[in-house]
Amino acid sequence: MSEATMTNVQPYSGVAKAFHWTLVVLVALMLYGGWTVEDLPKEERLGVMQIHAGIGITVLVLMLARLLYRLRHPAPALPADLPRWQVIGSKAAHRGLYFFVILQPLIGLAIATTSKFNLQAFGVLGLQIAPNEAIHDLAEELHEVNALIIAALVAVHAGAALYHHFIRHDSVLKRMLPFAKV
């Protein structure tokens, strides 16, 4: 590890780590659930989709709170010796994750509000407002494409973290791990 990589290494705050890892779990559940719900028996799909909608709203609220927190508490600086293209890639991937993860539940709300069924988030909050098959179908397509974009960005993000840990041997990954010492 170079001297530049070791100097001024700051971990993320506990709040930033809590947002990150909570959202990692929720987004993983949402991707898995969204991609596998059609494999379930029809009588189980509604219940799963009600949970999916509720978690989607939760993700939206947490992502907006995370964005506000991030605007007031910037991320720690990257290692000083990182090539410029990696710094640009890191910023682009992070901004992309924020954008597309916030966009996903908004598209999901468009699906739910235009559905012919009154989907209820967590089985409680009815989301149907104005059934519209054309908008509903378009929103479903966008939701699927956006999920693929999120999955690709997550793969790039996780791959970069592993690259930093196993190839560069710097502290980029450790500073986001819940109990790691930097």
N, C-alpha and C positions, 0 to 999 in steps of 0.2 A: 504494500500500500504506500502510495507516495505521501510525502509530507503535506502537500496541498490538500489531499483527500482527507487527511486526519485532522487538519486544523479547523476550528470553528464548526464542528459537527454539533448540531442542535437537534434534539428529538422533537417529535410532534407533541403537543400538549395532550393531557389525558382526555380532554373534551374532544379534540380532533380524532384521537384514536377510537374513542367510543362511537363517534359518528361513523368513522370509516368501517369498523368491524361489524357494527350493527347493520349498516347498509350492505356490506358484503354478504352477510347471511340472508338478509331480506331479498336482495336482488337475485342471489343464487336460487332461493326458493321460488321467486316469481318466474325466472327463466325456466326452471324445471317444471313448475306447475303449468305454465302456459304451453310448453311444448308437449306435455304428456296428458293434458286433460281430455283430449279426444280419444285416448286409449282406455279411458274409464267407462264403465257401464253408464248408460244415459241417466239412470236414477241417481248417480253419484256426482254428476257434472255440475249441477246447480249449486250444491253445497260447496264444492271446491271453488267454483267461480265466485261465490259470495265471499269466501275467504280471500281469494285472489284480488277481488275488488277492494276489500278492506285493507289488505296489506299494501295494495297499490296507492291508496290514499295516504297510508302511513308513510310510505316511501316518499311521496311528494312532499308531505309536511317536513319530514326529516331532511330531505335534500334542500329544501328552501331554508330551513334553519341552519343547515351545514353551510350553505352558501353565504348566508348573513354572517355566520361565525367566521368563515374564511376571509370575508372582506375586511373584518375587523382584526383578524389574527392571521397574517400571511404565513404561508408555509415556510419552514426553514429553508435556507439556501441550499442549493445542490452543491456537490463537491466542486471546488474551484477549478480543478483540472479536467472537468468534463468537456468533451468536444462540443462545439457550438451546435452541431446538428442534433446531439442528444438532448441538449437543453431545450431546443426548439421542439423536438419530438415529445419531451416530457410535458412541456406546457400545453402542446396541442392535444395530447392524450388526456391530460387532466381536464382541460376545458371541454373536450369532447364528452368525457364521462359525465361531467356536470350537466351539460346541455342535453344529451340524449337520455340520461336517467331522469331528469326533470320532465322532458318531453314525453316519455313513455306513459306515465300515469295520466298526463293530460289527454293523450290519445285514447287511453283506456276509458277515461271519463266521457270522451266523445262517443265511444262504442256503447257504453252503458246508457248514456242519456238519449241515444237515438235507437236503442234496441226495441223490438216489439215486446220483449219481456221486461218486467220491472225487477232488474237485478238489485239485490239489497246488499250493500257492503256489510260484511260480518253478519248478514241475515237481519239487519236492523234498519239501516239507512237506505231507503229507496232512491235509486239514481235515475230512473227513467223520467225524461222531461218531454221530449218531442220525437216520437218514433219516426224514423226516416230511413228507409232501406238503403238508398243510394249513399247517403253520408255514412251510415253504419258499415256498409260493405267496404267503402274506401278507408274508413278508420281502421277496420280489421286488417286490411292489407298493410297500411302504414305501421300498425302495431307490430305485425310480424317482421317487417323489414327493420324497424327500429330495434327490435329485440336482437336481431342478427348483428346490427351495428354495435349494440351494447356488448354482446358476447365477444365480438372481435376486439373491441377496445379493452375489455377485461383481460383477454388473452395477451394483448400487447403489454398492458400494465403489469400483469403478473409475471410475464416473461422478462420484462425490464427489471423488475424487482429481483428476480432470481439471477439475472445477469450480474446485477450489482453485487449480490451476495456471493455467488460462486465463482465469478470470473474476475470482476474488478476487486473483490474482497474489501469493499468499502462499507459504510454504515447506513447506506440509503434504506435498505430493508429494515434493519434493526431499529431505526428511529421511529418506525410505525408499529412495530410489534408491541403488544400490550405489556409484556413484562421484561423485555430485553433492556440491557444496559448499553448505552452508547458511549 
